[in-house]
């Protein structure tokens, strides 16, 4: 049996690298590959720095592909968490003070930061086991060979 996290990384890191190479033209990969790659980076970034790190590093289009990907793997709880997180920063969408996405955190209120932190903490609970759902959907032929422990 292989560890779930190791198998997930082996399965999806190549497409994640491709996503990096074509940034921000994610649609050039095709919708399914873009969804998978966005989910890959969502998992890595959420556990490294949370929603703001994912959004500020990858942008709105990657966020949309991640939302589609969460829908495709039936991760509705996690999808709603991401939608809630985006709703907090959405007010800054057309703010002329923003020169780059990493300016977003500078313009958030303490209350907004607190809400985003709570969403990050909920995400970290991994109630839907996103890695496993991704493997079931996109690598179902070999998912039985992995250990569910991450």
C-alpha positions as CSV (number, residue, x, y, z in Angstrom):
1,X,0.0,0.0,0.0
2,X,1.2,3.4,-0.9
3,X,0.6,6.5,1.2
4,X,-2.3,8.6,-0.1
5,X,-0.4,11.9,0.0
6,X,2.6,10.4,-1.8
7,X,0.5,8.8,-4.5
8,X,-1.5,12.1,-4.9
9,X,1.7,14.0,-5.3
10,X,3.1,11.6,-7.9
11,X,-0.2,11.6,-9.8
12,X,-0.7,15.3,-10.0
13,X,2.6,17.2,-9.7
14,X,3.4,16.9,-13.4
15,X,0.1,18.7,-14.3
16,X,0.8,21.2,-11.5
17,X,4.1,22.0,-13.0
18,X,2.5,22.5,-16.4
19,X,0.0,24.9,-14.8
20,X,2.9,26.9,-13.5
21,X,4.5,27.1,-16.9
22,X,1.5,28.4,-18.7
23,X,0.3,30.8,-16.0
24,X,-1.9,32.8,-16.4
25,X,-3.2,31.1,-19.6
26,X,-4.7,28.2,-17.8
27,X,-7.4,27.6,-20.4
28,X,-4.6,26.5,-22.8
29,X,-4.5,23.2,-20.9
30,X,-8.1,22.4,-21.5
31,X,-10.8,22.5,-18.8
32,X,-10.3,19.1,-17.1
33,X,-6.5,19.5,-16.9
34,X,-6.9,23.1,-15.6
35,X,-9.4,22.0,-13.0
36,X,-7.0,19.2,-11.8
37,X,-4.0,21.5,-11.7
38,X,-6.0,24.2,-9.9
39,X,-7.1,21.6,-7.3
40,X,-3.5,20.5,-7.0
41,X,-2.3,24.0,-6.2
42,X,-5.3,24.7,-4.0
43,X,-4.3,21.8,-1.8
44,X,-0.7,22.8,-1.6
45,X,-1.3,26.5,-1.1
46,X,-4.2,26.1,1.4
47,X,-2.0,24.0,3.7
48,X,1.0,26.3,3.2
49,X,-0.6,29.7,3.6
50,X,-4.3,29.5,3.2
51,X,-6.8,31.0,0.8
52,X,-5.0,34.3,0.4
53,X,-1.9,32.5,-0.6
54,X,-3.7,30.4,-3.2
55,X,-5.7,33.4,-4.6
56,X,-2.8,35.9,-4.6
57,X,-0.4,33.4,-6.2
58,X,-2.7,31.9,-8.9
59,X,-5.5,34.5,-9.5
60,X,-9.2,34.6,-10.2
61,X,-9.1,32.2,-13.2
62,X,-7.4,29.5,-11.1
63,X,-9.9,30.1,-8.3
64,X,-12.7,29.5,-10.9
65,X,-11.0,26.3,-12.1
66,X,-10.7,25.2,-8.5
67,X,-14.4,25.8,-7.9
68,X,-15.2,23.8,-11.0
69,X,-12.9,21.1,-9.9
70,X,-14.4,20.9,-6.4
71,X,-17.8,20.5,-8.1
72,X,-16.5,17.8,-10.4
73,X,-15.2,15.7,-7.4
74,X,-18.4,16.4,-5.4
75,X,-16.6,18.3,-2.7
76,X,-19.5,20.7,-2.0
77,X,-18.5,21.6,1.5
78,X,-15.1,22.6,0.4
79,X,-16.5,24.4,-2.6
80,X,-18.7,26.5,-0.3
81,X,-15.7,27.3,1.9
82,X,-13.9,28.7,-1.1
83,X,-16.9,30.7,-2.2
84,X,-17.2,32.2,1.3
85,X,-13.5,33.1,1.2
86,X,-13.8,34.8,-2.1
87,X,-16.9,36.7,-1.0
88,X,-14.7,38.3,1.7
89,X,-12.2,39.7,-0.8
90,X,-14.6,40.3,-3.6
91,X,-15.2,43.9,-2.5
92,X,-11.6,44.7,-3.6
93,X,-12.2,43.3,-7.1
94,X,-12.0,46.7,-8.9
95,X,-10.1,48.6,-6.3
96,X,-7.7,51.0,-8.0
97,X,-5.3,50.8,-5.0
98,X,-4.5,47.2,-6.0
99,X,-1.5,47.0,-8.3
100,X,-1.1,43.2,-7.8
101,X,-3.0,40.5,-6.1
102,X,-0.6,40.4,-3.2
103,X,-1.9,43.9,-2.4
104,X,-5.2,42.4,-1.2
105,X,-4.1,41.4,2.3
106,X,-3.0,45.0,2.9
107,X,-6.5,46.2,2.4
108,X,-8.4,43.7,4.5
109,X,-9.9,44.6,7.9
110,X,-9.1,42.6,11.0
111,X,-12.6,41.2,10.9
112,X,-12.0,40.0,7.3
113,X,-8.7,38.5,8.2
114,X,-10.3,36.7,11.1
115,X,-13.0,35.2,8.9
116,X,-10.5,34.1,6.3
117,X,-8.4,32.4,9.1
118,X,-11.5,30.5,10.3
119,X,-12.2,29.4,6.7
120,X,-8.6,28.2,6.4
121,X,-8.9,26.3,9.6
122,X,-12.1,24.6,8.4
123,X,-10.3,23.7,5.1
124,X,-7.5,22.1,7.1
125,X,-9.9,19.8,8.8
126,X,-10.2,18.2,5.3
127,X,-13.7,16.8,6.0
128,X,-14.1,15.6,2.4
129,X,-10.6,14.3,1.9
130,X,-9.8,16.3,-1.2
131,X,-6.8,14.2,-2.2
132,X,-8.7,11.0,-2.1
133,X,-11.6,12.5,-4.1
134,X,-9.2,13.8,-6.7
135,X,-7.7,10.3,-7.1
136,X,-11.1,8.7,-7.2
137,X,-12.2,11.0,-10.0
138,X,-9.1,11.4,-12.0
139,X,-7.1,8.2,-11.2
140,X,-9.8,5.7,-10.2
141,X,-8.0,2.8,-11.8
142,X,-5.4,2.6,-9.1
143,X,-7.0,4.3,-6.1
144,X,-7.6,0.9,-4.4
145,X,-3.8,0.5,-4.1
146,X,-3.4,3.4,-1.7
147,X,-3.6,3.7,2.0
148,X,-6.3,6.3,3.1
149,X,-3.9,7.7,5.7
150,X,-2.4,10.9,4.6
